[in-house]
Amino acid sequence: NAGVTQTPKFQVLKTGQSMTLQCAQDMNHEYMSWYRQDPGMGLRLIHYSVGAGITDQGEVPNGYNVSRSTTEDFPLRLLSAAPSQTSVYFCASRRTGQETQYFGPGTRLLVL
Amino acid sequence: AQSVTQLDSHVSVSEGTPVLLRCNYSSSYSPSLFWYVQHPNKGLQLLLKYTSAATLVKGINGFEAEFKKSETSFHLTKPSAHMSDAAEYFCVVIPLGSARQLTFGSGTQLTVLP
């Protein structure tokens, strides 16, 4: 099992550009989520999904869109990047009914 | 809302000395509590978790944590620090009724001096 994978590892964007952060898991986990990590603030939940076709907002959803067309993939879209979105983004997954989440290696995003 | 507070943003210890990373939670009930570790430029790895079984929880790499309901604490300890323990540590709570969504503390950066 590869676990949770994320691409790209690092990305630089200009303000106003769009991009998609990819996340995939091969553990057949129903629940997937996106977090952003900023210094001194821990990780904050952006969006999550409890299964294919179902998504919901977390603590900091503004400026981000998600979709879940398959169990394996959960992409995060930035439609118009802003410098405030400079952060490290983590994707995570877990099995329904369990509490332990498995994290991907992260994507470092710099918005100029 | 239930939350978790890590009392120290930075902790520095000498190699071979004990480690104590402090975490307090606010909750009317006994939540599920976790410690995750993040090594530089790496993802998060689960160290240990408390889910209302034994109050003393043993994790990987010699770490353990004790759940103290009377003090609403879940401090992480290790008897003897190793250079490889240098990392950032996050205390995490799953509040009651949150659909198992994680709430993270702000993190504690552990430095291990030779």
Chai-1 contact restraints between the chains, C-beta under 6 A:
chainA,res_idxA,chainB,res_idxB,connection_type,confidence,min_distance_angstrom,max_distance_angstrom,comment,restraint_id
A,G40,B,S106,contact,1.0,0.0,6.0,A-B,restraint_1
A,M41,B,S106,contact,1.0,0.0,6.0,A-B,restraint_2
A,G42,B,F90,contact,1.0,0.0,6.0,A-B,restraint_3
A,G42,B,F104,contact,1.0,0.0,6.0,A-B,restraint_4
A,G42,B,G105,contact,1.0,0.0,6.0,A-B,restraint_5
A,G42,B,S106,contact,1.0,0.0,6.0,A-B,restraint_6
A,G42,B,G107,contact,1.0,0.0,6.0,A-B,restraint_7
A,L43,B,F104,contact,1.0,0.0,6.0,A-B,restraint_8
A,E99,B,S32,contact,1.0,0.0,6.0,A-B,restraint_9
A,E99,B,I94,contact,1.0,0.0,6.0,A-B,restraint_10
A,E99,B,R100,contact,1.0,0.0,6.0,A-B,restraint_11
A,T100,B,L46,contact,1.0,0.0,6.0,A-B,restraint_12
A,F103,B,G43,contact,1.0,0.0,6.0,A-B,restraint_13
A,F103,B,L44,contact,1.0,0.0,6.0,A-B,restraint_14
A,G104,B,G43,contact,1.0,0.0,6.0,A-B,restraint_15
A,P105,B,G43,contact,1.0,0.0,6.0,A-B,restraint_16
A,G106,B,G43,contact,1.0,0.0,6.0,A-B,restraint_17
